[in-house]
Amino acid sequence: MSIDPRLHRIVAGQPYPLLFATISGAHLYGFPSPDSDFDLRGAHVLPIEKVVGLQVTDETVEDSRVIKGLEMDIVSHDVKKFFGLLLKKNGYVLEQLFSPLVVQTTPEHAELQAICCPKLSGSATRVPATTGVITNHHAHHYFGFAETQWKLFLKESPRRVKPLLYAYRVLLTGIHLMRSSVVEANLATLNECFRLPHRADRPKDPRRKHDADRSRRRLLRGGISKASDRIAGGARREPITGSAGRGDARGTERAPGPCAVGLGLHVTQRNAKRSRTEHCDAPQSHGAEFRSAPRV
């Protein structure tokens, strides 16, 4: 990903010198929306007069701008606060430090990366060196982060894909970090290792849509009572027919579609409950429906 030159303008406008400034958020994670803004994160160095005293100010500096139609914001911490967050097993700052989308860097940035991440030796065993801040305790950060993202996903109605991608991204980043001690936040890159199936990899079954359409037509033609009777009676299987209505030569059998199952089971259970409440036999007109209902 090439760095938009407009991002350098907000970095140059910061009040204190930056140790580094990198891109975080959806652009780092690999699934930005067309209207996604740019989230810049970094660490700055306060002058001595700001640090020595009874009160320390500007430990965190935030700035938001729109430059030539590009929306962006930057949040940077003083190096003392940033180092403290690294030692507290904070995955956010770890991802910011090792983000490959670098807007500004310094020799100290590279030195801090070398201190924080275990260096792999050149031997065949590739044993991590003893230096570094990455420990098993980082798993707690990613567990909590994933739980938060999952709750946000469940809260929305209708549910959107992007919050679900955030939850997957957090889990895969945490698992990858625990396995390899390497910080990787890009979902597409992570999936090269995990190989989770996605829609593009799912084989297309032309019979799937036909089965759903056939179930809907069966409900409309025979009524919900017939569907509930069929499901309660053991979900009798029927051969799949082709798009022109002919029988499948292989004689493949498939259960009724999800619409028939959901509606029929609901009606059957409701009628079964009604029969127990009334303590009497089912009416003759609905005998099949009541006789086949399971005792729940």
C-alpha positions as a Markdown table, in Angstrom:
| # | Residue | x | y | z |
|---|---|---|---|---|
| 1 | Met | 0.0 | 0.0 | 0.0 |
| 2 | Ser | 1.4 | 3.4 | -1.0 |
| 3 | Ile | 1.2 | 6.2 | 1.6 |
| 4 | Asp | -1.0 | 9.1 | 0.5 |
| 5 | Pro | 1.2 | 12.3 | 0.6 |
| 6 | Arg | -1.6 | 14.2 | 2.3 |
| 7 | Leu | -0.9 | 12.1 | 5.4 |
| 8 | His | 2.5 | 13.7 | 5.8 |
| 9 | Arg | 0.9 | 17.1 | 6.3 |
| 10 | Ile | -0.9 | 16.1 | 9.5 |
| 11 | Val | 2.3 | 14.5 | 10.8 |
| 12 | Ala | 4.3 | 17.6 | 10.0 |
| 13 | Gly | 1.8 | 19.7 | 11.9 |
| 14 | Gln | 2.3 | 17.9 | 15.3 |
| 15 | Pro | 3.5 | 20.1 | 18.2 |
| 16 | Tyr | 6.2 | 17.6 | 19.3 |
| 17 | Pro | 8.8 | 15.5 | 17.4 |
| 18 | Leu | 7.5 | 12.1 | 16.6 |
| 19 | Leu | 9.4 | 8.9 | 17.2 |
| 20 | Phe | 7.2 | 7.3 | 14.6 |
| 21 | Ala | 3.8 | 7.6 | 13.0 |
| 22 | Thr | 2.1 | 4.6 | 11.4 |
| 23 | Ile | -1.3 | 3.8 | 10.0 |
| 24 | Ser | -3.7 | 1.7 | 12.1 |
| 25 | Gly | -7.4 | 0.8 | 11.9 |
| 26 | Ala | -9.2 | -0.8 | 9.0 |
| 27 | His | -6.4 | 0.1 | 6.5 |
| 28 | Leu | -3.9 | -1.9 | 8.6 |
| 29 | Tyr | -6.4 | -4.7 | 9.1 |
| 30 | Gly | -6.9 | -5.1 | 5.4 |
| 31 | Phe | -10.6 | -4.3 | 5.0 |
| 32 | Pro | -11.1 | -0.5 | 4.7 |
| 33 | Ser | -14.4 | 0.8 | 3.4 |
| 34 | Pro | -14.5 | 3.3 | 0.5 |
| 35 | Asp | -15.3 | 6.0 | 3.0 |
| 36 | Ser | -12.9 | 4.9 | 5.8 |
| 37 | Asp | -10.8 | 7.6 | 7.3 |
| 38 | Phe | -7.1 | 7.2 | 8.1 |
| 39 | Asp | -6.1 | 6.4 | 11.7 |
| 40 | Leu | -2.6 | 7.4 | 12.5 |
| 41 | Arg | -0.9 | 6.4 | 15.7 |
| 42 | Gly | 2.5 | 7.2 | 17.1 |
| 43 | Ala | 4.8 | 8.3 | 19.9 |
| 44 | His | 6.2 | 11.7 | 20.5 |
| 45 | Val | 9.0 | 13.1 | 22.7 |
| 46 | Leu | 8.1 | 15.9 | 25.2 |
| 47 | Pro | 10.6 | 18.6 | 26.0 |
| 48 | Ile | 12.3 | 18.4 | 29.4 |
| 49 | Glu | 10.3 | 21.3 | 30.9 |
| 50 | Lys | 7.1 | 19.3 | 30.2 |
| 51 | Val | 8.3 | 16.2 | 31.9 |
| 52 | Val | 10.1 | 17.5 | 35.0 |
| 53 | Gly | 7.5 | 19.0 | 37.3 |
| 54 | Leu | 4.5 | 18.3 | 39.6 |
| 55 | Gln | 2.2 | 18.0 | 36.6 |
| 56 | Val | 2.9 | 16.4 | 33.2 |
| 57 | Thr | 0.8 | 17.7 | 30.3 |
| 58 | Asp | 0.3 | 16.5 | 26.7 |
| 59 | Glu | 1.0 | 12.9 | 27.5 |
| 60 | Thr | -1.5 | 12.2 | 24.7 |
| 61 | Val | -2.0 | 14.4 | 21.7 |
| 62 | Glu | -5.0 | 14.0 | 19.4 |
| 63 | Asp | -5.5 | 15.8 | 16.1 |
| 64 | Ser | -8.2 | 15.4 | 13.4 |
| 65 | Arg | -8.2 | 17.1 | 10.0 |
| 66 | Val | -9.7 | 16.9 | 6.5 |
| 67 | Ile | -7.0 | 17.7 | 4.0 |
| 68 | Lys | -8.1 | 18.0 | 0.4 |
| 69 | Gly | -11.1 | 15.7 | 1.0 |
| 70 | Leu | -9.1 | 13.1 | 2.9 |
| 71 | Glu | -10.3 | 12.6 | 6.5 |
| 72 | Met | -7.6 | 11.6 | 9.0 |
| 73 | Asp | -6.8 | 11.6 | 12.7 |
| 74 | Ile | -3.6 | 11.1 | 14.7 |
| 75 | Val | -3.2 | 10.0 | 18.3 |
| 76 | Ser | 0.3 | 10.0 | 19.8 |
| 77 | His | 1.6 | 9.2 | 23.3 |
| 78 | Asp | 4.6 | 10.6 | 25.0 |
| 79 | Val | 7.4 | 8.0 | 24.9 |
| 80 | Lys | 7.2 | 7.5 | 28.7 |
| 81 | Lys | 3.5 | 6.6 | 28.5 |
| 82 | Phe | 4.0 | 4.6 | 25.4 |
| 83 | Phe | 6.8 | 2.5 | 27.0 |
| 84 | Gly | 4.6 | 1.9 | 30.0 |
| 85 | Leu | 1.7 | 0.6 | 27.8 |
| 86 | Leu | 4.2 | -1.8 | 26.1 |
| 87 | Leu | 5.2 | -3.2 | 29.5 |
| 88 | Lys | 1.5 | -3.7 | 30.4 |
| 89 | Lys | 1.0 | -6.2 | 27.6 |
| 90 | Asn | -1.1 | -3.8 | 25.6 |
| 91 | Gly | -1.7 | -5.2 | 22.1 |
| 92 | Tyr | -2.9 | -1.9 | 20.6 |
| 93 | Val | 0.5 | -0.2 | 21.0 |
| 94 | Leu | 2.3 | -3.3 | 19.9 |
| 95 | Glu | 0.4 | -3.3 | 16.6 |
| 96 | Gln | 1.0 | 0.4 | 16.1 |
| 97 | Leu | 4.8 | -0.1 | 16.7 |
| 98 | Phe | 5.0 | -2.9 | 14.1 |
| 99 | Ser | 2.6 | -1.6 | 11.6 |
| 100 | Pro | 4.1 | -1.9 | 8.1 |
| 101 | Leu | 2.3 | 1.2 | 6.9 |
| 102 | Val | 4.8 | 3.7 | 8.1 |
| 103 | Val | 4.2 | 7.4 | 7.5 |
| 104 | Gln | 7.2 | 8.7 | 9.5 |
| 105 | Thr | 10.1 | 6.8 | 11.2 |
| 106 | Thr | 13.4 | 7.4 | 12.9 |
| 107 | Pro | 16.4 | 5.3 | 13.9 |
| 108 | Glu | 14.9 | 5.1 | 17.4 |
| 109 | His | 11.8 | 3.5 | 16.0 |
| 110 | Ala | 13.8 | 0.7 | 14.6 |
| 111 | Glu | 15.7 | 0.3 | 17.8 |
| 112 | Leu | 12.5 | 0.1 | 19.8 |
| 113 | Gln | 11.2 | -2.6 | 17.5 |
| 114 | Ala | 14.4 | -4.6 | 18.1 |
| 115 | Ile | 14.0 | -4.2 | 21.8 |
| 116 | Cys | 10.3 | -5.2 | 21.9 |
| 117 | Cys | 10.1 | -8.1 | 19.5 |
| 118 | Pro | 12.1 | -11.4 | 20.1 |
| 119 | Lys | 14.7 | -11.8 | 17.4 |
| 120 | Leu | 14.9 | -15.2 | 15.8 |
| 121 | Ser | 18.3 | -16.8 | 15.8 |
| 122 | Gly | 20.0 | -17.9 | 12.6 |
| 123 | Ser | 20.1 | -21.5 | 13.7 |
| 124 | Ala | 18.0 | -24.2 | 12.1 |
| 125 | Thr | 15.9 | -24.5 | 15.3 |
| 126 | Arg | 15.0 | -20.8 | 15.1 |
| 127 | Val | 14.8 | -20.4 | 18.9 |
| 128 | Pro | 13.6 | -16.9 | 20.0 |
| 129 | Ala | 16.1 | -14.7 | 21.8 |
| 130 | Thr | 15.4 | -13.8 | 25.4 |
| 131 | Thr | 14.8 | -10.1 | 24.8 |
| 132 | Gly | 11.4 | -8.7 | 24.1 |
| 133 | Val | 8.1 | -7.7 | 25.7 |
| 134 | Ile | 5.9 | -10.3 | 24.1 |
| 135 | Thr | 4.7 | -12.8 | 26.6 |
| 136 | Asn | 1.7 | -15.2 | 27.1 |
| 137 | His | 0.0 | -12.4 | 29.0 |
| 138 | His | -0.8 | -10.7 | 25.7 |
| 139 | Ala | -3.4 | -13.5 | 25.2 |
| 140 | His | -5.6 | -11.8 | 27.8 |
| 141 | His | -5.6 | -8.6 | 25.8 |
| 142 | Tyr | -6.8 | -10.3 | 22.7 |
| 143 | Phe | -9.4 | -12.4 | 24.5 |
| 144 | Gly | -10.9 | -9.3 | 26.0 |
| 145 | Phe | -10.7 | -7.4 | 22.7 |
| 146 | Ala | -12.4 | -10.2 | 20.8 |
| 147 | Glu | -15.2 | -10.4 | 23.4 |
| 148 | Thr | -15.9 | -6.7 | 23.0 |
| 149 | Gln | -15.9 | -6.9 | 19.2 |
| 150 | Trp | -18.3 | -9.9 | 19.3 |
| 151 | Lys | -20.7 | -8.0 | 21.6 |
| 152 | Leu | -20.7 | -5.1 | 19.2 |
| 153 | Phe | -21.5 | -7.4 | 16.4 |
| 154 | Leu | -24.5 | -9.0 | 18.2 |
| 155 | Lys | -25.8 | -5.6 | 19.3 |
| 156 | Glu | -26.4 | -4.3 | 15.8 |
| 157 | Ser | -29.6 | -4.9 | 13.8 |
| 158 | Pro | -29.3 | -5.7 | 11.0 |
| 159 | Arg | -25.9 | -7.1 | 11.7 |
| 160 | Arg | -23.0 | -6.0 | 9.5 |
| 161 | Val | -20.1 | -7.8 | 8.1 |
| 162 | Lys | -17.4 | -5.3 | 9.2 |
| 163 | Pro | -17.8 | -5.8 | 13.0 |
| 164 | Leu | -17.6 | -9.6 | 12.4 |
| 165 | Leu | -14.3 | -9.1 | 10.4 |
| 166 | Tyr | -12.9 | -7.1 | 13.4 |
| 167 | Ala | -13.7 | -10.1 | 15.7 |
| 168 | Tyr | -12.0 | -12.5 | 13.4 |
| 169 | Arg | -9.0 | -10.2 | 12.9 |
| 170 | Val | -8.5 | -9.9 | 16.7 |
| 171 | Leu | -8.7 | -13.6 | 17.3 |
| 172 | Leu | -6.3 | -14.6 | 14.5 |
| 173 | Thr | -3.8 | -11.9 | 15.4 |
| 174 | Gly | -3.8 | -13.1 | 19.0 |
| 175 | Ile | -3.4 | -16.8 | 18.0 |
| 176 | His | -0.6 | -15.9 | 15.5 |
| 177 | Leu | 1.2 | -13.8 | 18.1 |
| 178 | Met | 1.1 | -16.7 | 20.7 |
| 179 | Arg | 2.4 | -19.2 | 18.1 |
| 180 | Ser | 5.1 | -17.2 | 16.4 |
| 181 | Ser | 5.8 | -14.0 | 18.6 |
| 182 | Val | 5.2 | -12.1 | 15.4 |
| 183 | Val | 2.8 | -9.2 | 15.2 |
| 184 | Glu | 0.5 | -9.5 | 12.2 |
| 185 | Ala | -2.7 | -7.5 | 12.0 |
| 186 | Asn | -3.7 | -7.8 | 8.4 |
| 187 | Leu | -6.6 | -10.3 | 8.0 |
| 188 | Ala | -5.8 | -11.3 | 4.5 |
| 189 | Thr | -2.2 | -12.1 | 5.4 |
| 190 | Leu | -3.3 | -14.0 | 8.5 |
| 191 | Asn | -5.7 | -16.1 | 6.5 |
| 192 | Glu | -2.7 | -17.3 | 4.3 |
| 193 | Cys | -1.7 | -19.2 | 7.4 |
| 194 | Phe | -5.1 | -20.2 | 8.8 |
| 195 | Arg | -6.9 | -20.8 | 5.5 |
| 196 | Leu | -10.4 | -20.1 | 6.8 |
| 197 | Pro | -13.0 | -20.7 | 4.1 |
| 198 | His | -14.8 | -17.7 | 2.7 |
| 199 | Arg | -17.5 | -17.1 | 0.2 |
| 200 | Ala | -15.2 | -17.1 | -2.8 |
| 201 | Asp | -13.9 | -20.6 | -1.9 |
| 202 | Arg | -17.4 | -22.1 | -1.3 |
| 203 | Pro | -18.4 | -24.4 | -4.2 |
| 204 | Lys | -21.6 | -23.3 | -5.9 |
| 205 | Asp | -24.5 | -25.8 | -5.8 |
| 206 | Pro | -27.1 | -25.0 | -8.4 |
| 207 | Arg | -29.6 | -27.3 | -6.5 |
| 208 | Arg | -29.5 | -25.2 | -3.4 |
| 209 | Lys | -31.6 | -22.3 | -4.7 |
| 210 | His | -33.9 | -24.8 | -6.4 |
| 211 | Asp | -34.5 | -26.7 | -3.1 |
| 212 | Ala | -35.3 | -23.4 | -1.3 |
| 213 | Asp | -37.7 | -22.4 | -4.0 |
| 214 | Arg | -39.4 | -25.8 | -4.0 |
| 215 | Ser | -39.9 | -25.6 | -0.2 |
| 216 | Arg | -41.5 | -22.2 | -0.5 |
| 217 | Arg | -43.9 | -23.4 | -3.2 |
| 218 | Arg | -44.8 | -26.5 | -1.2 |
| 219 | Leu | -45.7 | -24.3 | 1.8 |
| 220 | Leu | -47.9 | -22.1 | -0.3 |
| 221 | Arg | -49.5 | -25.0 | -2.1 |
| 222 | Gly | -50.1 | -27.4 | 0.7 |
| 223 | Gly | -50.4 | -25.0 | 3.6 |
| 224 | Ile | -48.5 | -24.9 | 6.9 |
| 225 | Ser | -50.4 | -27.8 | 8.3 |
| 226 | Lys | -49.0 | -30.2 | 5.7 |
| 227 | Ala | -45.5 | -28.9 | 6.3 |
| 228 | Ser | -45.8 | -29.4 | 10.0 |
| 229 | Asp | -47.3 | -32.9 | 9.6 |
| 230 | Arg | -44.4 | -33.9 | 7.3 |
| 231 | Ile | -41.7 | -32.6 | 9.7 |
| 232 | Ala | -43.3 | -34.0 | 12.8 |
| 233 | Gly | -43.8 | -37.4 | 11.1 |
| 234 | Gly | -40.1 | -37.8 | 10.7 |
| 235 | Ala | -39.1 | -35.4 | 8.0 |
| 236 | Arg | -39.8 | -37.7 | 5.1 |
| 237 | Arg | -37.2 | -37.2 | 2.4 |
| 238 | Glu | -38.0 | -36.6 | -1.2 |
| 239 | Pro | -35.8 | -36.9 | -4.4 |
| 240 | Ile | -34.4 | -33.7 | -5.7 |
| 241 | Thr | -35.9 | -32.7 | -9.0 |
| 242 | Gly | -34.1 | -30.8 | -11.8 |
| 243 | Ser | -34.9 | -27.2 | -12.8 |
| 244 | Ala | -37.4 | -28.5 | -15.4 |
| 245 | Gly | -39.2 | -30.7 | -12.9 |
| 246 | Arg | -37.7 | -34.0 | -13.9 |
| 247 | Gly | -36.4 | -36.5 | -11.3 |
| 248 | Asp | -32.7 | -36.5 | -10.5 |
| 249 | Ala | -31.0 | -39.5 | -12.2 |
| 250 | Arg | -28.9 | -40.2 | -9.1 |
| 251 | Gly | -32.0 | -40.4 | -6.9 |
| 252 | Thr | -30.4 | -38.0 | -4.3 |
| 253 | Glu | -32.5 | -37.3 | -1.3 |
| 254 | Arg | -32.6 | -34.1 | 0.7 |
| 255 | Ala | -34.6 | -32.9 | 3.7 |
| 256 | Pro | -37.1 | -30.1 | 3.3 |
| 257 | Gly | -35.7 | -26.6 | 3.0 |
| 258 | Pro | -35.1 | -24.3 | 6.1 |
| 259 | Cys | -38.3 | -22.4 | 5.5 |
| 260 | Ala | -40.5 | -25.5 | 5.7 |
| 261 | Val | -38.6 | -26.8 | 8.7 |
| 262 | Gly | -38.8 | -23.6 | 10.7 |
| 263 | Leu | -42.4 | -22.8 | 10.1 |
| 264 | Gly | -43.6 | -26.4 | 10.3 |
| 265 | Leu | -41.8 | -27.1 | 13.6 |
| 266 | His | -43.2 | -23.9 | 15.1 |
| 267 | Val | -46.8 | -24.8 | 14.3 |
| 268 | Thr | -46.3 | -28.4 | 15.4 |
| 269 | Gln | -45.0 | -27.4 | 18.8 |
| 270 | Arg | -47.7 | -24.8 | 19.3 |
| 271 | Asn | -50.4 | -27.3 | 18.5 |
| 272 | Ala | -48.9 | -29.9 | 20.8 |
| 273 | Lys | -48.9 | -27.5 | 23.7 |
| 274 | Arg | -52.5 | -26.6 | 23.0 |
| 275 | Ser | -53.5 | -30.3 | 23.1 |
| 276 | Arg | -51.9 | -30.8 | 26.5 |
| 277 | Thr | -53.6 | -27.7 | 27.9 |
| 278 | Glu | -57.0 | -28.7 | 26.7 |
| 279 | His | -56.6 | -32.3 | 27.9 |
| 280 | Cys | -58.6 | -33.7 | 25.0 |
| 281 | Asp | -58.0 | -35.4 | 21.7 |
| 282 | Ala | -57.1 | -33.3 | 18.6 |
| 283 | Pro | -60.0 | -32.3 | 16.4 |
| 284 | Gln | -60.7 | -34.6 | 13.5 |
| 285 | Ser | -59.9 | -31.9 | 10.9 |
| 286 | His | -56.4 | -31.5 | 12.3 |
| 287 | Gly | -55.9 | -35.0 | 13.4 |
| 288 | Ala | -52.7 | -35.7 | 11.5 |
| 289 | Glu | -51.1 | -32.5 | 12.7 |
| 290 | Phe | -51.8 | -33.3 | 16.4 |
| 291 | Arg | -51.1 | -37.0 | 16.3 |
| 292 | Ser | -47.7 | -36.5 | 14.8 |
| 293 | Ala | -46.7 | -33.7 | 17.1 |
| 294 | Pro | -43.8 | -34.7 | 19.5 |
| 295 | Arg | -44.4 | -34.4 | 23.3 |
| 296 | Val | -42.2 | -31.5 | 24.2 |
